Structures are given as structure tokens and as C-alpha cells.
Amino acid sequence: MTPTQSSCRIGARFEPGWPAEDLPEFARWIEELGYDELWFSEDLPWAGGMVMAATALACTQQLGVGVGLVPAATRNVSTLAMEVAALARLAPGRLSIAIGHGVSAWMEQIGARSATPHAVLEETTIALRRLLRGDTVSVQGRHVRLDNVRLGFPPAVVPPILIGTTGPKGLQLAGRYGDGVVLPEVCTPEAVRWARTTMNSDGATVVFAMLNVADDSATALGQTRTTILPIVELGIYPRMTEIAGLGVDGRAELTDAVLQAMAATGTPTDCAHAVEHWTHAGADCVVLVAGGPDPRGSYQRFAREVMPLIRASA
């Protein structure tokens, strides 16, 4: 199959809890199905994002590969730059990197939680970009401290550096210093519009979204609700849930209408409409996240039944 050929790129996510040895076959399969991108998140205690990205790039020919989110506080920025530069040189134009705060509880577990998380993001993003473009960098920040550091092999094509965030300060930071933003699996089209306005830049907007393609909308909605409700109730995306009408703590009722606005769930037509709504709101890429009992079945059905609908309406 050919890529989606729509104004919005379509990606799939290899779940953090899936065994790493399943990745090579999965990456080749996703590329054959016609997806544009494959994304990974670097979550404690699963596989390292850079290793997974390297494997996916080596196993495929044209597939874009995204790593997001990489917690800014868990690596020295020079080491991160070395890893990113090597991947960018091995697969020019196919890599995207998204940096975030990391989940507070996980950062606490490994002694990496920062009292100034926005400073960590800002300093890491600026230093990483400078290193990747070949600059000699010296900086004494609150988090990043470098003394006359320069990469030996900076990439000819610097990959996009996105920021994963949902609050006003983070989005403004993404607009000033990043190449765009990554938004989480509770994002409605209205939230996409708000994020782009707050970011106030032409940077890319990547939306993660739960996927469950089924013949019966009611069944799919029930299954997706079970998957997404625990994420909503964590209360870690207050602005996103507030925009969706669920309150800042996500405790209001997750109705079918709200669920359909924040997930690609239901019939192929339902899923196509969801992607179209995110695209019209300003999403440049929708990364689908397995949200039903048959992840591979949903990915396959999306490629065969939903992508043609999206192409037809583009």
C-alpha cells in the first residue's frame, strides 16, 4: 500500500509493554500496511526509546520513526545528542524526537524529578538543537551544564525536536524553542486548536489517539472507554480534560460524544471522521494507539478500510 496521501500523516505506536523482540516484524508490517510513521514512548520500566528507534529504522525503508516522549531529565544532553545524531545520519529525514517532563511518579522513582521542569525542557531543547547543528556549546544552566562540547559527527539533516506538553507554559515553550508539540491520548479537536493557538507558531502538531475499529460503534466505545478512562482519571492533563468538558481532574462523565471526540473508535466511518476532525483542527500527524482487545486487527482494518476514506476526502 502507498502512504495515506492526506494532509495529515498517520502513525502507529508500538506499545511500551510489548516485547522488544516483536518489533522488527511489527515495523515491517506497519510499513507494508501504508502507515507513514511508527512511534515509541520511553516509559519506565520498558525498553529504551533510542534502541527501539534504531531497530525500526534498520528494519524498514521509508517509514518515519518517532521517539516520544524522552524525559528531558533522564539523560545528559550531550549523550542524547550523540544518540540522535547517529540515528539521523543513519536514516536522514526519517527521525523525529519529542522531549517531555516524564511522569512525575516515575521520575521520583529514579531520582530524576526536577523542581524546575520547564527549565529542564527549555535548556535541554536549546542545547540539543545547537549540538545537532554542529555548534560548540558552553552553557551553565540550572539543569544543562556543558563546557566547550561539540559533536564529532553532527547530522546533515537535523531531525525535528518536538516537545510533549499540555499546559500553557509548556506550549509557549514549544512555540519558542521546539519544532512543534506532541499531545496525549485525551485530546479533542478543540484541544488541538487551543494548543496551536497557545503555542503561537507554525510548528508541527502530533496527536496521540486511541484506536479501536469495529463493526459496532457501541461495542467499540465501551472497550475504548475502559482503556482511556484510567488515563483521564490520572488528572495529569487538566487543561485537555477541562476543554473536553470533563473538569480539570477528569472526574466528570466520559460520554460517548466526548469519547468519540478524543479517540478513533467505532466503525471505519467513525474513525475516518475522527481523523478528519483532528486534521481540520490543525493536527499534522495522528499517531494511533491500540485501544481495543485486538490491536493488530484494528491497525489492519484502519489501513484497509479507514485510510481509503481519508484519502478520498483529502
Contacts in CASP RR format, 6 or more apart in sequence:
PFRMAT RR
TARGET T0000
AUTHOR 0000-0000-0000
METHOD contacts of the structure
MODEL  1
MTPTQSSCRIGARFEPGWPAEDLPEFARWIEELGYDELWFSEDLPWAGGM
VMAATALACTQQLGVGVGLVPAATRNVSTLAMEVAALARLAPGRLSIAIG
HGVSAWMEQIGARSATPHAVLEETTIALRRLLRGDTVSVQGRHVRLDNVR
LGFPPAVVPPILIGTTGPKGLQLAGRYGDGVVLPEVCTPEAVRWARTTMN
SDGATVVFAMLNVADDSATALGQTRTTILPIVELGIYPRMTEIAGLGVDG
RAELTDAVLQAMAATGTPTDCAHAVEHWTHAGADCVVLVAGGPDPRGSYQ
RFAREVMPLIRASA
1 32 0 8 1.000
1 33 0 8 1.000
1 34 0 8 1.000
1 303 0 8 1.000
1 307 0 8 1.000
2 34 0 8 1.000
3 9 0 8 1.000
3 34 0 8 1.000
3 35 0 8 1.000
3 36 0 8 1.000
4 10 0 8 1.000
4 34 0 8 1.000
4 35 0 8 1.000
4 36 0 8 1.000
4 307 0 8 1.000
4 310 0 8 1.000
4 311 0 8 1.000
5 311 0 8 1.000
5 314 0 8 1.000
6 279 0 8 1.000
6 310 0 8 1.000
6 311 0 8 1.000
6 313 0 8 1.000
6 314 0 8 1.000
7 279 0 8 1.000
7 314 0 8 1.000
8 275 0 8 1.000
8 278 0 8 1.000
8 279 0 8 1.000
8 283 0 8 1.000
8 284 0 8 1.000
8 285 0 8 1.000
8 286 0 8 1.000
8 310 0 8 1.000
9 36 0 8 1.000
9 37 0 8 1.000
9 284 0 8 1.000
9 285 0 8 1.000
9 286 0 8 1.000
10 35 0 8 1.000
10 36 0 8 1.000
10 37 0 8 1.000
10 275 0 8 1.000
10 285 0 8 1.000
10 286 0 8 1.000
10 288 0 8 1.000
10 302 0 8 1.000
10 307 0 8 1.000
10 310 0 8 1.000
11 30 0 8 1.000
11 35 0 8 1.000
11 36 0 8 1.000
11 37 0 8 1.000
11 38 0 8 1.000
11 39 0 8 1.000
11 285 0 8 1.000
11 286 0 8 1.000
11 287 0 8 1.000
11 288 0 8 1.000
12 30 0 8 1.000
12 35 0 8 1.000
12 37 0 8 1.000
12 38 0 8 1.000
12 39 0 8 1.000
12 287 0 8 1.000
12 288 0 8 1.000
12 299 0 8 1.000
13 38 0 8 1.000
13 39 0 8 1.000
13 40 0 8 1.000
13 41 0 8 1.000
13 208 0 8 1.000
13 287 0 8 1.000
13 288 0 8 1.000
13 289 0 8 1.000
13 290 0 8 1.000
14 23 0 8 1.000
14 26 0 8 1.000
14 27 0 8 1.000
14 38 0 8 1.000
14 39 0 8 1.000
14 40 0 8 1.000
14 52 0 8 1.000
14 56 0 8 1.000
15 289 0 8 1.000
15 290 0 8 1.000
15 295 0 8 1.000
16 40 0 8 1.000
16 41 0 8 1.000
16 42 0 8 1.000
16 43 0 8 1.000
16 46 0 8 1.000
16 47 0 8 1.000
17 46 0 8 1.000
18 26 0 8 1.000
20 47 0 8 1.000
20 51 0 8 1.000
20 52 0 8 1.000
20 55 0 8 1.000
23 52 0 8 1.000
23 55 0 8 1.000
23 56 0 8 1.000
23 59 0 8 1.000
24 55 0 8 1.000
24 59 0 8 1.000
27 38 0 8 1.000
27 55 0 8 1.000
27 56 0 8 1.000
27 59 0 8 1.000
27 60 0 8 1.000
27 63 0 8 1.000
28 59 0 8 1.000
28 60 0 8 1.000
30 38 0 8 1.000
30 63 0 8 1.000
30 299 0 8 1.000
31 38 0 8 1.000
31 60 0 8 1.000
31 61 0 8 1.000
31 62 0 8 1.000
31 63 0 8 1.000
33 299 0 8 1.000
33 300 0 8 1.000
33 303 0 8 1.000
33 304 0 8 1.000
34 303 0 8 1.000
34 307 0 8 1.000
35 63 0 8 1.000
35 299 0 8 1.000
35 303 0 8 1.000
36 63 0 8 1.000
36 64 0 8 1.000
36 285 0 8 1.000
37 63 0 8 1.000
37 64 0 8 1.000
37 65 0 8 1.000
37 66 0 8 1.000
37 96 0 8 1.000
37 285 0 8 1.000
37 287 0 8 1.000
38 56 0 8 1.000
38 60 0 8 1.000
38 63 0 8 1.000
38 64 0 8 1.000
38 65 0 8 1.000
38 66 0 8 1.000
39 65 0 8 1.000
39 66 0 8 1.000
39 67 0 8 1.000
39 68 0 8 1.000
39 208 0 8 1.000
39 287 0 8 1.000
40 47 0 8 1.000
40 48 0 8 1.000
40 49 0 8 1.000
40 52 0 8 1.000
40 53 0 8 1.000
40 56 0 8 1.000
40 65 0 8 1.000
40 66 0 8 1.000
40 67 0 8 1.000
40 68 0 8 1.000
41 49 0 8 1.000
41 67 0 8 1.000
41 68 0 8 1.000
41 69 0 8 1.000
42 48 0 8 1.000
42 49 0 8 1.000
42 50 0 8 1.000
42 67 0 8 1.000
42 68 0 8 1.000
42 69 0 8 1.000
42 70 0 8 1.000
42 71 0 8 1.000
42 74 0 8 1.000
43 103 0 8 1.000
43 106 0 8 1.000
44 103 0 8 1.000
44 106 0 8 1.000
44 109 0 8 1.000
44 110 0 8 1.000
49 67 0 8 1.000
49 68 0 8 1.000
49 70 0 8 1.000
50 67 0 8 1.000
50 70 0 8 1.000
50 83 0 8 1.000
50 84 0 8 1.000
50 87 0 8 1.000
52 67 0 8 1.000
53 65 0 8 1.000
53 66 0 8 1.000
53 67 0 8 1.000
53 87 0 8 1.000
53 95 0 8 1.000
54 87 0 8 1.000
54 90 0 8 1.000
56 63 0 8 1.000
56 65 0 8 1.000
57 63 0 8 1.000
57 65 0 8 1.000
57 87 0 8 1.000
57 90 0 8 1.000
57 91 0 8 1.000
57 94 0 8 1.000
57 95 0 8 1.000
58 90 0 8 1.000
62 94 0 8 1.000
63 94 0 8 1.000
64 93 0 8 1.000
64 94 0 8 1.000
64 95 0 8 1.000
64 96 0 8 1.000
65 91 0 8 1.000
65 94 0 8 1.000
65 95 0 8 1.000
65 96 0 8 1.000
66 95 0 8 1.000
66 96 0 8 1.000
66 97 0 8 1.000
66 98 0 8 1.000
67 95 0 8 1.000
67 96 0 8 1.000
67 97 0 8 1.000
67 98 0 8 1.000
68 97 0 8 1.000
68 98 0 8 1.000
68 99 0 8 1.000
68 100 0 8 1.000
68 162 0 8 1.000
68 164 0 8 1.000
68 182 0 8 1.000
69 98 0 8 1.000
69 99 0 8 1.000
69 100 0 8 1.000
69 102 0 8 1.000
69 164 0 8 1.000
69 182 0 8 1.000
70 80 0 8 1.000
70 97 0 8 1.000
70 98 0 8 1.000
70 99 0 8 1.000
70 100 0 8 1.000
71 99 0 8 1.000
71 100 0 8 1.000
71 101 0 8 1.000
71 102 0 8 1.000
71 106 0 8 1.000
71 107 0 8 1.000
71 112 0 8 1.000
72 99 0 8 1.000
72 100 0 8 1.000
72 101 0 8 1.000
72 102 0 8 1.000
72 117 0 8 1.000
72 120 0 8 1.000
72 121 0 8 1.000
72 124 0 8 1.000
72 125 0 8 1.000
72 143 0 8 1.000
73 101 0 8 1.000
73 102 0 8 1.000
73 107 0 8 1.000
73 112 0 8 1.000
73 113 0 8 1.000
73 114 0 8 1.000
73 117 0 8 1.000
73 120 0 8 1.000
73 143 0 8 1.000
74 102 0 8 1.000
74 107 0 8 1.000
74 110 0 8 1.000
74 112 0 8 1.000
77 123 0 8 1.000
77 124 0 8 1.000
77 127 0 8 1.000
77 128 0 8 1.000
77 131 0 8 1.000
77 144 0 8 1.000
77 146 0 8 1.000
78 131 0 8 1.000
78 146 0 8 1.000
78 149 0 8 1.000
80 124 0 8 1.000
80 128 0 8 1.000
81 127 0 8 1.000
81 128 0 8 1.000
81 131 0 8 1.000
81 132 0 8 1.000
81 151 0 8 1.000
82 151 0 8 1.000
84 95 0 8 1.000
84 97 0 8 1.000
84 128 0 8 1.000
84 132 0 8 1.000
84 155 0 8 1.000
84 159 0 8 1.000
85 131 0 8 1.000
85 132 0 8 1.000
85 151 0 8 1.000
85 153 0 8 1.000
85 154 0 8 1.000
85 155 0 8 1.000
86 153 0 8 1.000
87 95 0 8 1.000
87 159 0 8 1.000
88 95 0 8 1.000
88 132 0 8 1.000
88 155 0 8 1.000
88 157 0 8 1.000
88 158 0 8 1.000
88 159 0 8 1.000
89 153 0 8 1.000
89 155 0 8 1.000
89 156 0 8 1.000
92 155 0 8 1.000
92 156 0 8 1.000
92 157 0 8 1.000
93 157 0 8 1.000
93 159 0 8 1.000
95 159 0 8 1.000
96 159 0 8 1.000
96 160 0 8 1.000
96 162 0 8 1.000
96 206 0 8 1.000
97 128 0 8 1.000
97 159 0 8 1.000
97 160 0 8 1.000
97 161 0 8 1.000
97 162 0 8 1.000
98 161 0 8 1.000
98 162 0 8 1.000
98 163 0 8 1.000
98 164 0 8 1.000
98 182 0 8 1.000
98 206 0 8 1.000
99 121 0 8 1.000
99 124 0 8 1.000
99 125 0 8 1.000
99 128 0 8 1.000
99 161 0 8 1.000
99 162 0 8 1.000
99 163 0 8 1.000
99 164 0 8 1.000
100 121 0 8 1.000
100 163 0 8 1.000
100 164 0 8 1.000
100 165 0 8 1.000
101 107 0 8 1.000
101 114 0 8 1.000
101 117 0 8 1.000
101 120 0 8 1.000
101 121 0 8 1.000
101 165 0 8 1.000
103 236 0 8 1.000
104 113 0 8 1.000
104 236 0 8 1.000
107 113 0 8 1.000
107 114 0 8 1.000
114 120 0 8 1.000
114 143 0 8 1.000
116 142 0 8 1.000
116 143 0 8 1.000
118 169 0 8 1.000
118 170 0 8 1.000
118 173 0 8 1.000
119 141 0 8 1.000
119 142 0 8 1.000
119 143 0 8 1.000
120 142 0 8 1.000
120 143 0 8 1.000
121 163 0 8 1.000
121 165 0 8 1.000
121 170 0 8 1.000
121 173 0 8 1.000
122 173 0 8 1.000
122 177 0 8 1.000
123 139 0 8 1.000
123 141 0 8 1.000
123 142 0 8 1.000
123 143 0 8 1.000
123 144 0 8 1.000
124 143 0 8 1.000
124 144 0 8 1.000
125 161 0 8 1.000
125 163 0 8 1.000
125 173 0 8 1.000
125 177 0 8 1.000
125 178 0 8 1.000
126 177 0 8 1.000
127 137 0 8 1.000
127 139 0 8 1.000
127 144 0 8 1.000
127 146 0 8 1.000
128 161 0 8 1.000
129 158 0 8 1.000
129 161 0 8 1.000
129 177 0 8 1.000
129 178 0 8 1.000
130 137 0 8 1.000
131 137 0 8 1.000
131 149 0 8 1.000
131 150 0 8 1.000
131 151 0 8 1.000
131 154 0 8 1.000
132 151 0 8 1.000
132 154 0 8 1.000
132 155 0 8 1.000
132 158 0 8 1.000
132 159 0 8 1.000
132 161 0 8 1.000
133 154 0 8 1.000
133 158 0 8 1.000
134 150 0 8 1.000
134 151 0 8 1.000
134 154 0 8 1.000
135 150 0 8 1.000
136 148 0 8 1.000
136 149 0 8 1.000
136 150 0 8 1.000
137 146 0 8 1.000
137 148 0 8 1.000
137 149 0 8 1.000
137 150 0 8 1.000
138 146 0 8 1.000
138 147 0 8 1.000
138 148 0 8 1.000
138 149 0 8 1.000
139 145 0 8 1.000
139 146 0 8 1.000
160 179 0 8 1.000
160 180 0 8 1.000
160 204 0 8 1.000
161 178 0 8 1.000
161 179 0 8 1.000
162 174 0 8 1.000
162 178 0 8 1.000
162 179 0 8 1.000
162 180 0 8 1.000
162 181 0 8 1.000
162 182 0 8 1.000
162 204 0 8 1.000
162 206 0 8 1.000
163 170 0 8 1.000
163 173 0 8 1.000
163 174 0 8 1.000
163 177 0 8 1.000
163 178 0 8 1.000
163 180 0 8 1.000
163 181 0 8 1.000
163 182 0 8 1.000
164 174 0 8 1.000
164 181 0 8 1.000
164 182 0 8 1.000
164 183 0 8 1.000
165 171 0 8 1.000
165 173 0 8 1.000
165 174 0 8 1.000
165 181 0 8 1.000
165 182 0 8 1.000
166 183 0 8 1.000
166 184 0 8 1.000
166 195 0 8 1.000
166 237 0 8 1.000
166 238 0 8 1.000
166 239 0 8 1.000
166 240 0 8 1.000
167 198 0 8 1.000
167 239 0 8 1.000
168 198 0 8 1.000
168 239 0 8 1.000
171 181 0 8 1.000
171 195 0 8 1.000
171 198 0 8 1.000
171 199 0 8 1.000
172 198 0 8 1.000
172 199 0 8 1.000
172 200 0 8 1.000
174 180 0 8 1.000
174 181 0 8 1.000
174 199 0 8 1.000
174 201 0 8 1.000
174 203 0 8 1.000
175 181 0 8 1.000
175 199 0 8 1.000
175 200 0 8 1.000
175 201 0 8 1.000
175 203 0 8 1.000
176 201 0 8 1.000
178 201 0 8 1.000
178 203 0 8 1.000
179 203 0 8 1.000
179 204 0 8 1.000
180 199 0 8 1.000
180 201 0 8 1.000
180 203 0 8 1.000
180 204 0 8 1.000
180 205 0 8 1.000
180 206 0 8 1.000
181 195 0 8 1.000
181 199 0 8 1.000
181 203 0 8 1.000
181 204 0 8 1.000
181 205 0 8 1.000
181 206 0 8 1.000
182 206 0 8 1.000
182 207 0 8 1.000
182 208 0 8 1.000
183 191 0 8 1.000
183 192 0 8 1.000
183 195 0 8 1.000
183 205 0 8 1.000
183 206 0 8 1.000
183 207 0 8 1.000
183 208 0 8 1.000
183 240 0 8 1.000
184 208 0 8 1.000
184 231 0 8 1.000
184 237 0 8 1.000
184 240 0 8 1.000
185 208 0 8 1.000
185 209 0 8 1.000
185 210 0 8 1.000
185 228 0 8 1.000
185 231 0 8 1.000
185 262 0 8 1.000
185 263 0 8 1.000
185 289 0 8 1.000
186 228 0 8 1.000
186 231 0 8 1.000
186 232 0 8 1.000
186 237 0 8 1.000
186 240 0 8 1.000
186 241 0 8 1.000
186 244 0 8 1.000
186 262 0 8 1.000
187 195 0 8 1.000
187 207 0 8 1.000
187 208 0 8 1.000
187 209 0 8 1.000
187 240 0 8 1.000
187 262 0 8 1.000
187 278 0 8 1.000
188 240 0 8 1.000
188 243 0 8 1.000
188 244 0 8 1.000
188 258 0 8 1.000
188 261 0 8 1.000
188 262 0 8 1.000
189 261 0 8 1.000
189 277 0 8 1.000
189 278 0 8 1.000
189 280 0 8 1.000
189 281 0 8 1.000
190 243 0 8 1.000
190 244 0 8 1.000
190 261 0 8 1.000
190 281 0 8 1.000
191 239 0 8 1.000
191 240 0 8 1.000
191 243 0 8 1.000
191 244 0 8 1.000
192 205 0 8 1.000
192 207 0 8 1.000
192 278 0 8 1.000
192 281 0 8 1.000
192 282 0 8 1.000
192 283 0 8 1.000
193 281 0 8 1.000
193 282 0 8 1.000
194 239 0 8 1.000
194 243 0 8 1.000
195 205 0 8 1.000
196 205 0 8 1.000
196 281 0 8 1.000
196 282 0 8 1.000
199 205 0 8 1.000
203 284 0 8 1.000
204 284 0 8 1.000
204 285 0 8 1.000
205 282 0 8 1.000
205 283 0 8 1.000
205 284 0 8 1.000
205 285 0 8 1.000
206 283 0 8 1.000
206 284 0 8 1.000
206 285 0 8 1.000
206 286 0 8 1.000
206 287 0 8 1.000
207 278 0 8 1.000
207 283 0 8 1.000
207 285 0 8 1.000
207 286 0 8 1.000
207 287 0 8 1.000
208 287 0 8 1.000
208 289 0 8 1.000
209 262 0 8 1.000
209 263 0 8 1.000
209 264 0 8 1.000
209 274 0 8 1.000
209 278 0 8 1.000
209 286 0 8 1.000
209 287 0 8 1.000
209 288 0 8 1.000
209 289 0 8 1.000
210 224 0 8 1.000
210 227 0 8 1.000
210 228 0 8 1.000
210 262 0 8 1.000
210 263 0 8 1.000
210 264 0 8 1.000
210 265 0 8 1.000
210 288 0 8 1.000
210 289 0 8 1.000
210 290 0 8 1.000
210 291 0 8 1.000
210 292 0 8 1.000
211 263 0 8 1.000
211 264 0 8 1.000
211 265 0 8 1.000
211 271 0 8 1.000
211 288 0 8 1.000
211 289 0 8 1.000
211 290 0 8 1.000
211 291 0 8 1.000
211 292 0 8 1.000
211 298 0 8 1.000
211 299 0 8 1.000
211 302 0 8 1.000
212 220 0 8 1.000
212 223 0 8 1.000
212 224 0 8 1.000
212 227 0 8 1.000
212 263 0 8 1.000
212 264 0 8 1.000
212 265 0 8 1.000
212 266 0 8 1.000
212 291 0 8 1.000
212 292 0 8 1.000
212 298 0 8 1.000
213 220 0 8 1.000
213 264 0 8 1.000
213 265 0 8 1.000
213 266 0 8 1.000
213 267 0 8 1.000
213 268 0 8 1.000
213 271 0 8 1.000
213 297 0 8 1.000
213 298 0 8 1.000
213 301 0 8 1.000
213 302 0 8 1.000
213 305 0 8 1.000
213 306 0 8 1.000
214 220 0 8 1.000
214 223 0 8 1.000
214 265 0 8 1.000
214 266 0 8 1.000
214 267 0 8 1.000
214 298 0 8 1.000
215 267 0 8 1.000
216 266 0 8 1.000
216 267 0 8 1.000
217 265 0 8 1.000
217 266 0 8 1.000
217 267 0 8 1.000
217 270 0 8 1.000
220 265 0 8 1.000
220 266 0 8 1.000
220 267 0 8 1.000
220 270 0 8 1.000
220 292 0 8 1.000
221 256 0 8 1.000
221 259 0 8 1.000
221 260 0 8 1.000
221 265 0 8 1.000
221 266 0 8 1.000
223 265 0 8 1.000
223 291 0 8 1.000
223 292 0 8 1.000
223 293 0 8 1.000
224 259 0 8 1.000
224 263 0 8 1.000
224 265 0 8 1.000
224 266 0 8 1.000
224 291 0 8 1.000
224 292 0 8 1.000
225 254 0 8 1.000
225 259 0 8 1.000
227 291 0 8 1.000
227 292 0 8 1.000
228 254 0 8 1.000
228 259 0 8 1.000
228 262 0 8 1.000
228 263 0 8 1.000
228 291 0 8 1.000
229 254 0 8 1.000
231 237 0 8 1.000
232 241 0 8 1.000
232 246 0 8 1.000
232 250 0 8 1.000
232 254 0 8 1.000
233 249 0 8 1.000
233 250 0 8 1.000
233 251 0 8 1.000
235 241 0 8 1.000
235 248 0 8 1.000
235 249 0 8 1.000
235 250 0 8 1.000
238 247 0 8 1.000
238 248 0 8 1.000
238 249 0 8 1.000
238 250 0 8 1.000
239 248 0 8 1.000
241 247 0 8 1.000
241 248 0 8 1.000
241 249 0 8 1.000
241 250 0 8 1.000
242 248 0 8 1.000
244 258 0 8 1.000
244 261 0 8 1.000
244 262 0 8 1.000
245 252 0 8 1.000
245 258 0 8 1.000
246 252 0 8 1.000
246 253 0 8 1.000
246 254 0 8 1.000
246 258 0 8 1.000
259 265 0 8 1.000
260 266 0 8 1.000
260 270 0 8 1.000
260 274 0 8 1.000
261 274 0 8 1.000
261 277 0 8 1.000
263 274 0 8 1.000
263 291 0 8 1.000
264 270 0 8 1.000
264 271 0 8 1.000
264 274 0 8 1.000
264 275 0 8 1.000
264 286 0 8 1.000
264 288 0 8 1.000
264 302 0 8 1.000
264 306 0 8 1.000
265 271 0 8 1.000
265 274 0 8 1.000
265 291 0 8 1.000
268 301 0 8 1.000
268 302 0 8 1.000
268 305 0 8 1.000
268 306 0 8 1.000
268 309 0 8 1.000
269 309 0 8 1.000
271 302 0 8 1.000
271 306 0 8 1.000
272 306 0 8 1.000
272 309 0 8 1.000
272 310 0 8 1.000
272 313 0 8 1.000
275 286 0 8 1.000
275 306 0 8 1.000
275 310 0 8 1.000
276 310 0 8 1.000
276 313 0 8 1.000
278 286 0 8 1.000
279 286 0 8 1.000
288 298 0 8 1.000
288 299 0 8 1.000
288 302 0 8 1.000
290 298 0 8 1.000
290 299 0 8 1.000
291 298 0 8 1.000
292 298 0 8 1.000
END
